[in-house]
Amino acid sequence: MYTIIGTVTARPETRAELQDLLMAQVAPTRAEPGCINYDFHVDAADLCTFVFYENWTSRAALDTHLAMPHLKPLFSQLDRLLAVPVNIRPLSLLSTLA
């Protein structure tokens, strides 16, 4: 299993637009082979910060996801929408999977 936490921070003026684009990724991503879970959150203290908690069957499955056509509308606008670059943190599971 390959787990990541992805943090995406919007510019205040593009927050709503970015949230809509990110939300549109949830259903198609969850349907991808190799996706165990793909959960979208907003930081309760900073509504411009969005967090994805993702589990994939492998790093290769995540790499395939990142090349999917449904991500192109999002990726093509990141420079305009984001306050800072996307932060992706890979995690290693220490406990057994619930």
N, CA, C and O atoms as a MOPAC input file, in Angstrom:
PM7 MOZYME 1SCF
protein

 N      0.84400 1    -1.17800 1     0.00000 1
 C      0.00000 1     0.00000 1     0.00000 1
 C      0.88900 1     1.24000 1     0.00000 1
 O      1.96900 1     1.25100 1     0.59000 1
 N      0.40900 1     2.28300 1    -0.67600 1
 C      1.12600 1     3.54700 1    -0.74700 1
 C      0.17100 1     4.64900 1    -0.29500 1
 O     -0.89500 1     4.83200 1    -0.88200 1
 N      0.55400 1     5.37700 1     0.74300 1
 C     -0.29400 1     6.40200 1     1.34500 1
 C      0.36100 1     7.76400 1     1.18700 1
 O      1.57100 1     7.91000 1     1.35600 1
 N     -0.45900 1     8.76000 1     0.86000 1
 C      0.03500 1    10.13600 1     0.82300 1
 C     -0.98900 1    11.06600 1     1.46600 1
 O     -2.18600 1    10.78200 1     1.52600 1
 N     -0.46100 1    12.18700 1     1.94200 1
 C     -1.28900 1    13.32800 1     2.30700 1
 C     -0.86900 1    14.44800 1     1.36100 1
 O      0.29700 1    14.83800 1     1.31200 1
 N     -1.83700 1    14.94900 1     0.61900 1
 C     -1.58300 1    16.04800 1    -0.30500 1
 C     -2.24400 1    17.30400 1     0.22100 1
 O     -3.43300 1    17.30200 1     0.53900 1
 N     -1.47100 1    18.38300 1     0.31200 1
 C     -1.99800 1    19.65400 1     0.80000 1
 C     -1.95800 1    20.67100 1    -0.33300 1
 O     -0.93400 1    20.86700 1    -0.98800 1
 N     -3.10700 1    21.31000 1    -0.54200 1
 C     -3.28300 1    22.26800 1    -1.62900 1
 C     -3.81300 1    23.55900 1    -1.00400 1
 O     -4.86100 1    23.55400 1    -0.35900 1
 N     -3.09300 1    24.65700 1    -1.19700 1
 C     -3.49000 1    25.92200 1    -0.58500 1
 C     -3.85300 1    26.93500 1    -1.66300 1
 O     -3.03100 1    27.29600 1    -2.50400 1
 N     -5.09200 1    27.37900 1    -1.61600 1
 C     -5.61300 1    28.32800 1    -2.60300 1
 C     -5.24700 1    29.75400 1    -2.25300 1
 O     -5.01100 1    30.09100 1    -1.09300 1
 N     -5.20600 1    30.57900 1    -3.27700 1
 C     -5.20400 1    32.02500 1    -3.05400 1
 C     -6.60700 1    32.36100 1    -2.54400 1
 O     -7.57000 1    31.73500 1    -2.98800 1
 N     -6.75700 1    33.30400 1    -1.64800 1
 C     -8.09500 1    33.60200 1    -1.12000 1
 C     -9.13400 1    33.88100 1    -2.20700 1
 O    -10.28900 1    33.47200 1    -2.09000 1
 N     -8.72000 1    34.57000 1    -3.24700 1
 C     -9.67400 1    34.93000 1    -4.29900 1
 C    -10.03700 1    33.75600 1    -5.21600 1
 O    -10.98100 1    33.86300 1    -5.99900 1
 N     -9.30800 1    32.64800 1    -5.13300 1
 C     -9.61000 1    31.48800 1    -5.98800 1
 C    -10.07100 1    30.27300 1    -5.17800 1
 O    -10.20400 1    29.17900 1    -5.72700 1
 N    -10.31500 1    30.45800 1    -3.87100 1
 C    -10.65700 1    29.34100 1    -3.00600 1
 C    -11.86700 1    28.56500 1    -3.50200 1
 O    -11.79800 1    27.34300 1    -3.62800 1
 N    -12.95600 1    29.23400 1    -3.78100 1
 C    -14.18600 1    28.54100 1    -4.18900 1
 C    -13.99100 1    27.80200 1    -5.51000 1
 O    -14.45300 1    26.67200 1    -5.66600 1
 N    -13.31900 1    28.42900 1    -6.44400 1
 C    -13.05800 1    27.78700 1    -7.73900 1
 C    -12.19300 1    26.54800 1    -7.56300 1
 O    -12.46900 1    25.50100 1    -8.14700 1
 N    -11.14500 1    26.67400 1    -6.75300 1
 C    -10.27000 1    25.53100 1    -6.52500 1
 C    -11.02100 1    24.41300 1    -5.80700 1
 O    -10.86200 1    23.24200 1    -6.15300 1
 N    -11.82800 1    24.75800 1    -4.82200 1
 C    -12.59600 1    23.72600 1    -4.12100 1
 C    -13.48500 1    22.95800 1    -5.10600 1
 O    -13.57000 1    21.73200 1    -5.02900 1
 N    -14.13600 1    23.65000 1    -6.01200 1
 C    -14.98200 1    22.98100 1    -7.00000 1
 C    -14.16600 1    22.05300 1    -7.89900 1
 O    -14.58800 1    20.93100 1    -8.17700 1
 N    -13.00500 1    22.51300 1    -8.35200 1
 C    -12.14800 1    21.68000 1    -9.19900 1
 C    -11.64400 1    20.44400 1    -8.45300 1
 O    -11.59400 1    19.34800 1    -9.01000 1
 N    -11.27100 1    20.63800 1    -7.18900 1
 C    -10.78800 1    19.50900 1    -6.39100 1
 C    -11.91300 1    18.52400 1    -6.09600 1
 O    -11.71100 1    17.31200 1    -6.17600 1
 N    -13.08700 1    19.02800 1    -5.75900 1
 C    -14.22200 1    18.15800 1    -5.47400 1
 C    -14.58400 1    17.32200 1    -6.70300 1
 O    -14.99500 1    16.16800 1    -6.58000 1
 N    -14.42800 1    17.90700 1    -7.87300 1
 C    -14.74500 1    17.18900 1    -9.11300 1
 C    -13.81100 1    16.01300 1    -9.35800 1
 O    -14.11400 1    15.14800 1   -10.18000 1
 N    -12.68100 1    15.96700 1    -8.65900 1
 C    -11.72800 1    14.85600 1    -8.83000 1
 C    -12.08400 1    13.64000 1    -7.98800 1
 O    -11.59700 1    12.54400 1    -8.26200 1
 N    -12.91500 1    13.80500 1    -6.97900 1
 C    -13.15000 1    12.73300 1    -6.00900 1
 C    -13.77900 1    11.50400 1    -6.66100 1
 O    -13.21100 1    10.41500 1    -6.58100 1
 N    -14.92100 1    11.65000 1    -7.29500 1
 C    -15.61800 1    10.47900 1    -7.85400 1
 C    -14.80000 1     9.74900 1    -8.91600 1
 O    -14.68400 1     8.52500 1    -8.84200 1
 N    -14.22400 1    10.45000 1    -9.90600 1
 C    -13.44900 1     9.70100 1   -10.90100 1
 C    -12.19700 1     9.04900 1   -10.31900 1
 O    -11.78400 1     7.97700 1   -10.76200 1
 N    -11.59800 1     9.69800 1    -9.32700 1
 C    -10.40100 1     9.11400 1    -8.72100 1
 C    -10.75400 1     7.86100 1    -7.92500 1
 O    -10.04000 1     6.86100 1    -7.99800 1
 N    -11.83300 1     7.90600 1    -7.17700 1
 C    -12.24800 1     6.73100 1    -6.40800 1
 C    -12.56700 1     5.54200 1    -7.30300 1
 O    -12.49400 1     4.39700 1    -6.85600 1
 N    -12.91600 1     5.79400 1    -8.55200 1
 C    -13.24100 1     4.72600 1    -9.49700 1
 C    -12.00700 1     4.14700 1   -10.19000 1
 O    -12.11700 1     3.15200 1   -10.90500 1
 N    -10.85200 1     4.74500 1    -9.99200 1
 C     -9.63500 1     4.27800 1   -10.65500 1
 C     -9.14000 1     2.96700 1   -10.05400 1
 O     -9.24100 1     2.75700 1    -8.84600 1
 N     -8.60300 1     2.08200 1   -10.90100 1
 C     -7.95400 1     0.88600 1   -10.36200 1
 C     -6.79700 1     1.29600 1    -9.45100 1
 O     -6.05100 1     2.22000 1    -9.77400 1
 N     -6.65200 1     0.63900 1    -8.35500 1
 C     -5.55700 1     0.93400 1    -7.44200 1
 C     -5.88700 1     1.92600 1    -6.35400 1
 O     -5.10300 1     2.09100 1    -5.42000 1
 N     -7.03500 1     2.59900 1    -6.44400 1
 C     -7.42800 1     3.55100 1    -5.40500 1
 C     -8.13000 1     2.79500 1    -4.28000 1
 O     -9.18200 1     2.19100 1    -4.49000 1
 N     -7.54600 1     2.83400 1    -3.09900 1
 C     -8.16600 1     2.22600 1    -1.92000 1
 C     -9.12000 1     3.22400 1    -1.27700 1
 O    -10.27500 1     2.90000 1    -0.99900 1
 N     -8.63300 1     4.43700 1    -1.04200 1
 C     -9.50100 1     5.52000 1    -0.60100 1
 C     -8.88400 1     6.84500 1    -1.01000 1
 O     -7.66900 1     6.97000 1    -1.16500 1
 N     -9.75800 1     7.83000 1    -1.17900 1
 C     -9.37000 1     9.15900 1    -1.63800 1
 C    -10.31600 1    10.12800 1    -0.93800 1
 O    -11.44800 1    10.32300 1    -1.38200 1
 N     -9.85800 1    10.73100 1     0.14900 1
 C    -10.70200 1    11.54200 1     1.00400 1
 C    -10.25600 1    12.99700 1     0.96400 1
 O     -9.07900 1    13.30900 1     1.14500 1
 N    -11.21800 1    13.87400 1     0.72500 1
 C    -10.99300 1    15.30200 1     0.52300 1
 C    -11.46200 1    16.06700 1     1.75500 1
 O    -12.58900 1    15.88500 1     2.21400 1
 N    -10.59300 1    16.92300 1     2.28700 1
 C    -10.87300 1    17.68900 1     3.50700 1
 C    -10.54200 1    19.16600 1     3.28500 1
 O     -9.80800 1    19.52800 1     2.36600 1
 N    -11.10600 1    20.00400 1     4.15400 1
 C    -10.68000 1    21.39500 1     4.25200 1
 C    -10.19600 1    21.61200 1     5.68200 1
 O    -10.77000 1    21.07000 1     6.62700 1
 N     -9.15900 1    22.39200 1     5.83400 1
 C     -8.62300 1    22.71600 1     7.15100 1
 C     -9.64900 1    23.57600 1     7.89400 1
 O    -10.05800 1    24.62300 1     7.39200 1
 N    -10.05700 1    23.14900 1     9.05900 1
 C    -11.07900 1    23.86300 1     9.82500 1
 C    -10.62300 1    25.25800 1    10.24500 1
 O    -11.45300 1    26.14100 1    10.45900 1
 N     -9.32600 1    25.46100 1    10.36300 1
 C     -8.80100 1    26.75900 1    10.78700 1
 C     -8.39200 1    27.65600 1     9.61800 1
 O     -8.16900 1    28.85300 1     9.80200 1
 N     -8.29100 1    27.07800 1     8.41300 1
 C     -7.87000 1    27.84000 1     7.22900 1
 C     -8.62400 1    27.30200 1     6.02600 1
 O     -8.21700 1    26.29700 1     5.44300 1
 N     -9.70100 1    27.94400 1     5.65000 1
 C    -10.57200 1    27.45400 1     4.58200 1
 C     -9.92900 1    27.49600 1     3.20200 1
 O    -10.51500 1    27.00800 1     2.23500 1
 N     -8.74100 1    28.06700 1     3.09600 1
 C     -8.00600 1    28.06300 1     1.82800 1
 C     -7.11600 1    26.83100 1     1.68400 1
 O     -6.52500 1    26.61400 1     0.62600 1
 N     -7.01800 1    26.02800 1     2.73600 1
 C     -6.14000 1    24.85800 1     2.71700 1
 C     -6.97000 1    23.58100 1     2.63100 1
 O     -7.80600 1    23.29300 1     3.48900 1
 N     -6.71000 1    22.83000 1     1.56900 1
 C     -7.39900 1    21.56600 1     1.31700 1
 C     -6.41600 1    20.42500 1     1.47600 1
 O     -5.24000 1    20.55100 1     1.13600 1
 N     -6.90400 1    19.31300 1     1.99500 1
 C     -6.03800 1    18.16400 1     2.26200 1
 C     -6.68800 1    16.90900 1     1.69700 1
 O     -7.87900 1    16.66500 1     1.88800 1
 N     -5.88800 1    16.12700 1     1.00400 1
 C     -6.30300 1    14.81300 1     0.52700 1
 C     -5.56700 1    13.74800 1     1.31900 1
 O     -4.34800 1    13.80600 1     1.48000 1
 N     -6.31700 1    12.77800 1     1.80900 1
 C     -5.72600 1    11.60000 1     2.43300 1
 C     -6.01100 1    10.45600 1     1.47000 1
 O     -7.16700 1    10.13200 1     1.20100 1
 N     -4.94400 1     9.84800 1     0.95300 1
 C     -5.08300 1     8.88200 1    -0.12500 1
 C     -4.32500 1     7.59400 1     0.18900 1
 O     -3.20000 1     7.62300 1     0.68700 1
 N     -4.95800 1     6.48000 1    -0.10700 1
 C     -4.30100 1     5.17700 1    -0.05100 1
 C     -4.43300 1     4.52600 1    -1.41900 1
 O     -5.51700 1     4.46500 1    -2.00100 1
 N     -3.31200 1     4.04500 1    -1.90900 1
 C     -3.21500 1     3.40500 1    -3.22000 1
 C     -2.60500 1     2.02200 1    -3.04900 1
 O     -1.88800 1     1.76800 1    -2.08100 1
 N     -2.88400 1     1.14500 1    -3.97300 1
 C     -2.31200 1    -0.20300 1    -3.88200 1
 C     -0.80400 1    -0.18100 1    -4.07700 1
 O     -0.10700 1    -1.07700 1    -3.60300 1
 N     -0.28400 1     0.84600 1    -4.77900 1
 C      1.15600 1     0.93600 1    -5.03600 1
 C      1.51100 1     2.34900 1    -5.49200 1
 O      0.63500 1     3.15300 1    -5.80900 1
 N      2.77700 1     2.62900 1    -5.51800 1
 C      3.25400 1     3.91200 1    -6.05800 1
 C      2.91000 1     3.99900 1    -7.54300 1
 O      2.58300 1     5.07400 1    -8.04700 1
 N      2.98300 1     2.88000 1    -8.23500 1
 C      2.63700 1     2.86500 1    -9.65700 1
 C      1.17600 1     3.26400 1    -9.87100 1
 O      0.86600 1     3.97300 1   -10.82800 1
 N      0.27700 1     2.81800 1    -8.99300 1
 C     -1.13500 1     3.19600 1    -9.10500 1
 C     -1.30100 1     4.70800 1    -8.92400 1
 O     -2.09300 1     5.33200 1    -9.63100 1
 N     -0.56300 1     5.29800 1    -7.98700 1
 C     -0.61100 1     6.74700 1    -7.80100 1
 C     -0.06100 1     7.45100 1    -9.03600 1
 O     -0.64400 1     8.43300 1    -9.49500 1
 N      1.04000 1     6.96900 1    -9.57500 1
 C      1.62600 1     7.57700 1   -10.77100 1
 C      0.64600 1     7.53100 1   -11.94000 1
 O      0.53500 1     8.48900 1   -12.70600 1
 N     -0.06300 1     6.41100 1   -12.07000 1
 C     -1.08100 1     6.30300 1   -13.12300 1
 C     -2.18400 1     7.32400 1   -12.89100 1
 O     -2.65000 1     7.96900 1   -13.83100 1
 N     -2.60000 1     7.46800 1   -11.64300 1
 C     -3.62300 1     8.46300 1   -11.29800 1
 C     -3.18600 1     9.86300 1   -11.72400 1
 O     -3.97100 1    10.60700 1   -12.31300 1
 N     -1.95000 1    10.21900 1   -11.43200 1
 C     -1.46800 1    11.57000 1   -11.71500 1
 C     -1.42500 1    11.87800 1   -13.20500 1
 O     -1.34200 1    13.04400 1   -13.59100 1
 N     -1.47900 1    10.85400 1   -14.04200 1
 C     -1.48000 1    11.04300 1   -15.49800 1
 C     -2.87900 1    10.96500 1   -16.10500 1
 O     -3.01800 1    11.02900 1   -17.32600 1
 N     -3.90900 1    10.82900 1   -15.28800 1
 C     -5.27500 1    10.67300 1   -15.79200 1
 C     -5.78800 1    11.95300 1   -16.45400 1
 O     -5.48600 1    13.05500 1   -15.99600 1
 N     -6.56400 1    11.80600 1   -17.53300 1
 C     -7.08600 1    12.98900 1   -18.23700 1
 C     -8.00400 1    13.87100 1   -17.38500 1
 O     -8.06700 1    15.08000 1   -17.60900 1
 N     -8.71000 1    13.29500 1   -16.42200 1
 C     -9.62000 1    14.12800 1   -15.63400 1
 C     -8.89100 1    15.13100 1   -14.74300 1
 O     -9.51500 1    16.05000 1   -14.21200 1
 N     -7.57200 1    14.96600 1   -14.57400 1
 C     -6.78700 1    15.91300 1   -13.78300 1
 C     -6.28600 1    17.11000 1   -14.59100 1
 O     -5.87100 1    18.11500 1   -14.01400 1
 N     -6.32100 1    17.01100 1   -15.91200 1
 C     -5.76000 1    18.07900 1   -16.75300 1
 C     -6.38900 1    19.45100 1   -16.50900 1
 O     -5.65000 1    20.43300 1   -16.44300 1
 N     -7.73400 1    19.57600 1   -16.37000 1
 C     -8.29000 1    20.91500 1   -16.10100 1
 C     -7.75800 1    21.53100 1   -14.80400 1
 O     -7.57400 1    22.74500 1   -14.71600 1
 N     -7.51800 1    20.70200 1   -13.82000 1
 C     -6.95400 1    21.18000 1   -12.56500 1
 C     -5.48000 1    21.54800 1   -12.73900 1
 O     -5.07000 1    22.66100 1   -12.40800 1
 N     -4.69700 1    20.61900 1   -13.25500 1
 C     -3.25400 1    20.83600 1   -13.37000 1
 C     -2.91800 1    22.04200 1   -14.25200 1
 O     -1.92500 1    22.72800 1   -14.00600 1
 N     -3.72900 1    22.30500 1   -15.26600 1
 C     -3.44000 1    23.40800 1   -16.18000 1
 C     -3.62700 1    24.78000 1   -15.52700 1
 O     -3.18500 1    25.78900 1   -16.07500 1
 N     -4.27800 1    24.82300 1   -14.35800 1
 C     -4.56500 1    26.10400 1   -13.71000 1
 C     -3.90000 1    26.28400 1   -12.35100 1
 O     -4.16000 1    27.27400 1   -11.66700 1
 N     -3.05500 1    25.35500 1   -11.95300 1
 C     -2.48900 1    25.41500 1   -10.60500 1
 C     -1.72200 1    26.70100 1   -10.32300 1
 O     -1.84500 1    27.26600 1    -9.23600 1
 N     -0.93900 1    27.16800 1   -11.27800 1
 C     -0.16000 1    28.39300 1   -11.03800 1
 C     -1.06000 1    29.57000 1   -10.69600 1
 O     -0.70000 1    30.40200 1    -9.86300 1
 N     -2.20100 1    29.65000 1   -11.31500 1
 C     -3.13300 1    30.75600 1   -11.09300 1
 C     -3.91000 1    30.59400 1    -9.78300 1
 O     -4.23500 1    31.58100 1    -9.12200 1
 N     -4.20800 1    29.33200 1    -9.40900 1
 C     -5.09700 1    29.06400 1    -8.28100 1
 C     -4.39800 1    28.95800 1    -6.93000 1
 O     -4.99700 1    29.25800 1    -5.89700 1
 N     -3.13200 1    28.53300 1    -6.92800 1
 C     -2.46500 1    28.19000 1    -5.67200 1
 C     -1.64300 1    29.32500 1    -5.08600 1
 O     -1.01600 1    30.09800 1    -5.81000 1
 N     -1.65800 1    29.41000 1    -3.77000 1
 C     -0.81900 1    30.36600 1    -3.04600 1
 C      0.60300 1    29.84000 1    -2.88500 1
 O      1.56200 1    30.61200 1    -2.87800 1
 N      0.73100 1    28.52000 1    -2.75600 1
 C      2.02500 1    27.84300 1    -2.62200 1
 C      1.95700 1    26.54200 1    -3.41800 1
 O      0.86000 1    26.06200 1    -3.70500 1
 N      3.10100 1    25.96000 1    -3.78300 1
 C      3.06200 1    24.69700 1    -4.50900 1
 C      2.37700 1    23.59200 1    -3.70200 1
 O      2.34900 1    23.62900 1    -2.47200 1
 N      1.83100 1    22.61600 1    -4.41500 1
 C      1.22300 1    21.44000 1    -3.77800 1
 C      2.28400 1    20.74500 1    -2.93500 1
 O      3.43600 1    20.61900 1    -3.35000 1
 N      1.88900 1    20.29900 1    -1.75700 1
 C      2.78300 1    19.54800 1    -0.87700 1
 C      2.26800 1    18.11600 1    -0.78700 1
 O      1.12700 1    17.88600 1    -0.38600 1
 N      3.11100 1    17.15600 1    -1.16200 1
 C      2.73100 1    15.74800 1    -1.09100 1
 C      3.66500 1    15.05200 1    -0.11300 1
 O      4.88300 1    15.04200 1    -0.29200 1
 N      3.06300 1    14.46400 1     0.93900 1
 C      3.82500 1    13.74900 1     1.96400 1
 C      3.51000 1    12.26700 1     1.88200 1
 O      2.38500 1    11.86500 1     2.18000 1
 N      4.47800 1    11.43700 1     1.48300 1
 C      4.25900 1     9.99300 1     1.53600 1
 C      4.36600 1     9.50100 1     2.96800 1
 O      5.19600 1     9.98400 1     3.73900 1
 N      3.52700 1     8.54300 1     3.31900 1
 C      3.50000 1     7.98500 1     4.67500 1
 C      3.74500 1     6.49200 1     4.63800 1
 O      3.44100 1     5.82800 1     3.64700 1
 N      4.29900 1     5.96200 1     5.72600 1
 C      4.48100 1     4.52000 1     5.89900 1
 C      3.60000 1     4.07400 1     7.05500 1
 O      3.68000 1     4.62200 1     8.15400 1
 N      2.76900 1     3.09100 1     6.80700 1
 C      1.84700 1     2.57800 1     7.81400 1
 C      2.59800 1     1.76600 1     8.86700 1
 O      3.34400 1     0.84800 1     8.53000 1
 N      2.40000 1     2.10500 1    10.14100 1
 C      3.03600 1     1.38400 1    11.23500 1
 C      2.06900 1     0.42100 1    11.90600 1
 O      2.48300 1    -0.64400 1    12.36400 1
 N      0.80400 1     0.76800 1    11.97300 1
 C     -0.18700 1    -0.12100 1    12.58000 1
 C     -0.75100 1    -1.04200 1    11.50200 1
 O     -0.39800 1    -0.92900 1    10.32800 1
 N     -1.61500 1    -1.93900 1    11.90700 1
 C     -2.32900 1    -2.73500 1    10.91900 1
 C     -3.44400 1    -1.86200 1    10.34900 1
 O     -3.92300 1    -0.94400 1    11.01400 1
 N     -3.84700 1    -2.15000 1     9.13400 1
 C     -4.90700 1    -1.39700 1     8.49000 1
 C     -6.24100 1    -1.69200 1     9.15400 1
 O     -6.58000 1    -2.85500 1     9.37400 1
 N     -7.00400 1    -0.64900 1     9.47600 1
 C     -8.29600 1    -0.81500 1    10.13700 1
 C     -9.30400 1    -1.46000 1     9.19700 1
 O    -10.45300 1    -1.68000 1     9.58100 1

